[in-house]
C-alpha cells in the first residue's frame, strides 16, 4: 500500500507539471499575457493534453485501488497504536463533567394587590 501512495504522489506532481506547462486555450487570466504561445507547435499541446487525461485516469484508478486495499486490510496498519489508545480511553459522558443542577423550590404565587 505504501508503494501505491508513493506512486500516487509522483503522478500528482507530474499532473501539476503537465497542467502548468500547457498553453492556455481560453481568455481567463492569461488573456493579456505577452507569452501566450510559448512552444509555437500545436502537436506539443495535443501531447500535453492527452498526458493530462492519462495522468488523471491513473490518479482515479490508483485512488480507488488504495481505498480497496485499505478497506480489505482494515486500515493502513492493523495494529495502530493510536487506535489502541482510542479503544482504551473511556467514552465521555454526554452531559460532560458538570455537576447536577441544584433543585430549588418553586416560588409561591404572588397575589395581586387590590
JONORRA-V609317 format. One record per pair of residues at least 12 apart in sequence whose ideal C-beta (glycine too) atoms are under 7 Angstrom apart, sorted by sequence separation. I is the first residue (numbers start at 1). J is the second residue. D is the distance in whole Angstrom. If there is no record, write none. Layout:
i=[I	I]
j=[J	J]
d=[D	D]
This chain:
i=[23	23	23	23	22	22	21	22	18	18	19	18	15	18	15	14	15	11	15	11	12	11	8	11	8	7	8	4	8	4	5	4	1	4	1	1	1]
j=[37	38	39	45	45	48	48	49	48	51	52	52	52	55	55	55	56	55	59	58	59	59	59	62	62	62	63	62	66	65	66	66	66	69	69	70	76]
d=[7	6	7	5	7	5	6	7	6	5	6	5	7	6	4	6	7	6	7	5	7	6	7	7	5	6	7	6	7	6	6	5	7	7	5	7	7]
